[in-house]
Each structure stands twice: as C-alpha cells, then as structure tokens.
C-alpha cells in the first residue's frame, strides 16, 4: 500500500519527549541545548496546560515573595516553562556537565518542584556527558530523570513513548507495592498528551465512560497527572493504550515490571461504533457489565440521528461529500472509519504522518477498499479539493492559500489559536456528537 507523503511541518521526537514530561504536574524540564531550541517548546507548553506559576523554594519565597524576576535569568529567558542550559560552541567541544550542574543547583536553591527532567537536545546528546549521576548528586532528595537521546529524525510518537518508558525505568526505585483497590477495577490511560488538540476533554470523556462501565481511572501519565499519580501506575488492573503508536514500549515495560496487562485500542475511539466496541471488550476483560455505558451511547445516537435526518431532508448534506484527513496512522484510521461508515462520506485524500504502523495501515487499507477509495493514499493533501479537511492548522492554512471552497476542522496541533473554554473532545460518545456537529456545520458553511 502506497501512502501519501505529507509536506506539513510535523513535530519531531524531541518535541514528543518534552511534551510527554511537561504533561506531569509540578515538573521542571531542563533542556540541555542551545537557547534557540527552547523557545517554541516553552511558549507552547505555557498555553497547553493550566497550572500554577513556578513555586519558589521556602527560603527564596521568604526573601522575594514572587517569581517574576527569577524568570529573567539565563535559564528561562522570560518564559516560565522549559528552561535551557543555553549551550554554545565552546560547550560542544569541552562538554556540558558544568552548565548542567550549575542549572540544577540553581533550580534546587530557588524553586520547589516534585520531579526534575534533564532532556538532551540532538546536538548535546552526541557529546556523551554522564549526566545521570551528576543529577542525582545535585538533587539527592528529588526524583530525577535524564533523557540522554531524543531520537534523531524520528517522530513525535517515538519521542513520547521513549520518554515515558524512561520515566518508568528511572523511577522504578520510587514505585511502591500495589495498593489494594476500593472495590472498582482501576485502569491507567496511556498515550494521551497535552499536545493533543482536545486532551482535557478527551481525558474527561474517557473517564466518564469508564465510570459508567464501573471502572475508575487510576493515572493518566503525561496528561495532567501528578508525580504521585504516576507512581501509582502499578496499582491499576489494566492499562488502556489509546493511541497504539504512543505507548507500546511503555505498556510492555509496565507489564514487565508490574504484570499489568494492556488493552490496545485499534485506533482512538472516534465515533459510536468504535466506542461501543471498546466498552464491550474492556468490560469483558474487567468482568464488568457495559449496559449503562452502551445505553448512554444509544441515547446519543438517537439525538444525532434526529439532527442528521432533519438536515438530510432539507439539503442532502451528507450524500457523497468528500473529505481529506491527515494525521498518525491510528488517528487517520479512526476518522476515516467514522466518516465513511456513519456519515457516508467519501475520502478524497488520506495523508499519513508519524511513525509507520504496518497493522494500522493494513486496517486502513481495508476501510478504503470497502469504499473504493484506495487512490486517496497516493494524493498530496495540499492538492486536495475535498469539501472538508481534517488536519492541523499548518495544513489547513496552506490549503487556504490555494482555494477557499472547503471547511477545515482541526484534529491535532498546532491550532489556529481558538480558545476553548468549554472542554471538547472527538473521542467517545460526546466526541462523536461534537465531531458530527463540526462536520455538518462545515458543510453548511459552503452551501
């Protein structure tokens, strides 16, 4: 199967690595690299997750009472997230240990945080400094994780999975024995990230559905969990891997260390059918009755059908409408499945980004053959003439310069800058309703 090659600017493995760790509350992520490598990550992270300002250590708080002046120094450069060691040419010759140690000592003496992460930029990782022992000496009382290699020219999902796997490996001495449950089965949500377009709404909807199923979410590392919650990962009865590309190593590590089995979603649960299938299978694994959760989905189906039926009577909105979609293999598979099976739309272009997944591409090929649209994989999305485009803002903006006869629906970051006050999602039951709403209104806007 030949896949189209996206010309969009896609986040790489170092971005995945940084945002995996930035998704843990009260964590300091120090980028060991030049100043220019930090600005995008610092700016973006500050907008992706609501969190309190940097906390000064007790001594510094008594002295200053505020943090504003401290972020003006040579580590933060006026940005409160992702400080850097601002390496220069001299450091690439003689090593970075001195600068890293000075930075760690500064953070220890001035700030209060639960976890320190030292992440190497691609250039710094080639120097070969031994930073793990240095970090432990500088911060003997604070858990530290050193990410020595970001992966060279790899994808966001690769960096994310590697970082989370290293987090579990290096924090293993801090994990305690499994705590007894409170009656309900417990699950960990793996593969969610603050980088995802609607990560807060995704997490909330999955938690809601699992509660209807009779389970509770134990931890959601890298998507708003605290260090305490991360250290509770062994307490879960089952791991749920939402995006297959973003946690296979992590799921295998958790099973190796703690014996926790993993349910791997065939793709994120986009749409009613995918959500219901996952609920039934998870319920079977945990010995739970999915009736209440399935009833919730049935009510939403009825609500959605009523709206679509009225619109179809008036304008035949969904009949043979074309769409283009761009994203990771599992993401594209899930959107294409929902848009073709439930809304009866036709894929005009399918653009795959991220780490190739043979199983997902085979499954996607079956869906495209079913609707006789195998050629969608060979088209460049920037040449698409589809009526609806599901992609990130880079791709949507590029298409806007070529023609305006389409509606763009953001399914991944970077975004156009729309501020979401109400939490939204494309996953689960509520996600199916919201995605259908966006699709219908996108089509209506072009009538």
N, C-alpha and C positions, 0 to 999 in steps of 0.2 A: 504494500500500500504506500503510495507516494503522498507525503504530507507537504502542504504549502509552507513556505519559509517566511515568517513574519519579518517585516522591516521595522517594526516598532522597537523603541528603546525599552528593553526589559530589564528588571532588577537582577543583579547577579548574586553570586553566592555570599560575598561579604555583606551585602545588604540583608540577605536572609539570616545570616549569622547574627548581625547586630540587632535586627528587629525581633528575633527569637528571644534574645536576652533582655531587650528593652521592654518586652511584654510582662516581665516579672516585677512586681511592685517593690519599691524601695531598693532598687538595684543600681549600682554605679557601673556603667560600661565604659571602660577606658580604651580608646582606640590607639594602639601603638602604631602610629603612622604620621605622615605629613599633615599639616593643617588643612590642606585642600580636600583631604579625604573625609573630613568630618562634617562639613557644612550642610550638605544635603541631608545626611542622616540625623544630624542634630535638629535641624529645622523641622523635618518631617515628624520625627518622634515626638516633638513637643506638641504636635497637633493631633496625634493619633489616639492618645490615651489621657483621660482626665486623671490628674494626680496632684498631690500637694507639692508645694515648692520644695526645693532642696532643703534638707534639715541640717542645721549647724550642730556640731557636737556641743555637749553641755558647756564646756569651757568657752568656746567661741560664741555661743548664744548669749552667755552672761556678759561677754565683752562687747559684742556688737548688736545682738538682738535681731539682726536681719541678715539676709544673704546677698543683697544686691551688689555690694562692692566686691564680693568674692568671685562672682562670675565674670568679672572684668579681667581676670588674670590670664596668664599664658596657657592655661589648660582648657578653659571653657570658651574663651573669646566671645563673651556676651551671650552665649547660648547655654541654657541650663541642662541640656542633655548631651550625652556622648562627648565628653572631654577628650582631648588628644595629647600625645606627647610631642607634637609638632616637630617631627624628625626633619633633619636637613642632610645635606651631602656628607658632612663630617660623620654623622651617626651611622650612615650606611658603610663607612669604612671601619670605624672603631667600635661599633656596637651600640645597642640602645639601653643596656641594663642600667646605666647611670640615670638616664632620664626617666625610665620606668620606676626605678626605686624612689627618685625624688617626688614623682607624681603620687605614688602610693602613700608615701609618708605625709604628703600634704593633705590628701583626702582623709587619712586616718586622724590627723590632728585637727581638722577643720569641719568635717561633715559626719553625719550619722546615717548609716545605711546598713542593710541586712546582708547584702551579697555584693562582692566585687568581681567583675569580669574584666579580664585583660584580653582584648581581641586584636590579633595581629593583622595589619594590612598586608596585601600581597608582597610588597617590597620588603617590609620588615620581617616577614616570615622566612625570607631567604637568608637572613643574616645568621640565624642559628643561635640566638641568645637563649640561655637557660633561664626562663622567667618563672617557672612554676615554683621552684624552691625560693626564689627571690620574693615572690608574692606572699608565700607562707611565712617567711621571716618578717616581712614588713607588716603583715596583718595576721598575727598569730591567733587572734580571738574572733576573726571574721571569716566566714566561708569564702573561699576564692576559687575561681575557675579561670584557667588560662586556655584560650583558643589559639593555638600556635599556627594553624594553617586555615586560611579562608576557602581553600579550593580555588584553583586557577582556571578562569574562563568557564566556570560551572554555573549552574542555575540557582535561583533563589531557593528553591525547594531543597537542593543539595546542601546549601549552607545552613538552612534552618534545621534540617534533620541532623546534620553533623553537630551543630551547636547543642541541641537538646540532648543528643546521645552523650556528648562530652560532659554536659552538666550532670547527668545521672552517674556517669563513670566517676567523675572527680568528687561528687558529693556523697558517694556511697558510704564513707565512714560516718556521715551525719544522719543517714537513714536509720530509724529505729525499727523494732519488731512491729509486725502488723497489729494494729489496734482492733479490738472487737467491734463489730458493727452495732447499729442501733435498731436492727430489725430489717431495714430495707437494703437490698443489694446496692453496692456502690460502684460507680464507673468513673474512669478518667476520660476526658475528651482530649484526644491528641490531634495535632495538625491544624488547630486554629491559631491565628496570628493577628497581632494588632495591625499588620499590614493589609489585611483583607478589608474589602470595601465596607462591609457591614458587620464587623467582627462582634461588636457588642450585642447587636440584635440576633446574630447567629447563635451566640452562646446562650442568650436568654431563651430563644425559641427551642433549642435542643434541650435545655434544662427543663422547660415547661413540659415538653412531650415526654421526657423521661420520667418526670414526676407523675404524669398521667399513667404511665406504664407501671409505676410502682417502684422505680429506682431513684437514686439520688446521685447528683454529680459530686464526686469526691474532690477532684482537682482538674484544672484546665491550664496546664503549664504554658507559658508564653502568650497567654491571652487574659491577662489581668489577675492571675493568681499571685499570692504572696509566697515568700520562701517557705513559710510554714506549710502552706498547701502543697507546694512542690515536694516537700519532704514527706508528705502523706501519701505519695503515689503508691507505695506498697500496700496501702490499706484497701485498695479497690479490688473488686471481684472480677472486673472485666475492663479492658481498655477498648475504647472506640476510636478507630483511626478514620477521621472524616475525609481527609484528602490522602489517597494512597501514596502520593509522591512525597508527602511531608511528614513522614514518621516511621518508615519501615525499620530503619536501624534502631530507632528509639523503642518501638514496640518489641523488637527482638531482644533488646537489652533488658527491658522490664520483665520479659518472660524468663530470660536467663537468670537475672538476679533474684526475682521475687516469685516466679512461677505464675504470673498473671497472664491469662490468655487474651487474645486480641480479636475483635470483630473488625474487619476491614470493609468499609463501605465501598461498593463498586464505583463510586463517584459521590460527591457531596449530594445529600438528599434534596435535590431540586425537583419540586412537583409532588403531586399527591401520591402517585403510584410508587415512586422511589421511597418516599417517606413511609408509606404503609408497609412496603416490603421490609424495610429496615426494622420497623417496630415489631413486626411479627417475628423476625429472625432473632432480634435481641431479646425479645420476650421469651422465646424458646430457650435461648442459652441461659437466661437467668431464672427460668421457671416462673415467669410472670404472665398474667393474662393481659393481652393487648387490647381488650374490648373497649375500655374507656378512651384510650388514645385513638383507636380506629373510629370510634363514634365522633370524636372531635373532628377528624378528617372528613368524615361523611357530611357533617353539618357544613363545613367549609366548601366541600364540593357542591352542595346544593345551592349555597349562596353564590358561588362562582358561576354555576350553570345558569341561574336566573339572569344574572347580568349579561352573560355572553349570549344567551338566547334572545334577549331583547335587542341587543346590538346587531345580532345577525339578521334578525327580521327587518331591521331598518336599512342596513348597508352592506351586509355580507362581508364584514370586516376581516374575518379570519380565513376566507377562502383563498387558498393558494398564494398567500402572501409570502414574500421571500425575506430571508434574513441571513446575516453573516455573524459569525461568532469567533472570538479569539481568546485563547487562554491556555492553561495547562491541560494536559490530556484528559484528566478526570473531570475537570470543570467543563470543558467543551462537550464531553460525552453526556454529562448530566443535562446541560442546557439543550443540546440537540435532541435528546430523548424526550424531554418535556415539550418542547416547542413543536416537534413533529407529531408525537403521539397524542398529546392532549389538545393542542391548538390547531393541528392540521396545517402547519406552516411548512414551507419548503426551504431547505438550506441551500443558499446560493454560493456561499463561501465559508470554509472552515479552516481557520488558521491556528496552528498548534505552536505554543511557546513552552519553554521549560524543558525539563528532563524527559526524554522519550520513555514511554512505558509501553512495552510490547503488548501486554494484556489489555490495557485500556484502548490502544489503537486498534486491536483486533475487534473489541466490542464496539467501538465507534464505527468501524468499517461495516459491521453487520447492520447497524442502525441506518447508515447512509445507503447501503444496498437495498434495504427494505423500502426506502422512499425514492429509490432510483436517482440518487444524488451523489454517486461516487466521485464525480468530477469536481465537487465542491472542495476537495482536499488539494487540488492542483492550482487553485486560483490564488492570486495575491489579494489580500484583503484591501489594500489601498487602491485596487482597481474595481472593487465591488460596486455594484449598482443595486444592492439589496435595499429594501424599504426600511428595514430595521437592522441596526448594527449593535451587537452586544460585545463590548470591549472596554478597554481603559480609555482615559481621556486623551492620551497621546494619539491613539489610532483614530478616535472619533474626531479630534481636532484636525488631524491630517486629512481625513476624508472631507471635512467641511470646506477645505480649501479647493476641493475638486468639484464637488457638487453639493446641493442642499436638499436633494429630493429623498432624504432619509431621516429617520429619527435615531439618535444614539442613546443607548441605555448602558450606564456604567455597571460593570460586574466585577471590576478589580481596580486597584490603584495603579498609577496616580489618578486622581479625580479632577473634576472641573472646579472644585472649590465650594461646592454646595455644602452648606452647614446642616447636618442632621441633628435636630433637637429631639425629635421623636425617634426612638430606635427602630431600625428597619432591618429586614433580612430577606434573602432569597431562598433560605433553607426551610425545610419543614412545611407545616400546614400554612402558617401565616406568610411564609415566604412565597408559597405558590399563589396566594391571593395577591400579594404585592407585585410579584413579577407579572402576573396576568394583567393587573391594573396598569402597570407601566407599558406593557405591550399594547393593550387596547388603546390607551391614550396616545401612544406614539403613532399608531396607525391613524387615529382620528385626526391628529395634527396635520397630516399630509393629504387629507381629503380635499 
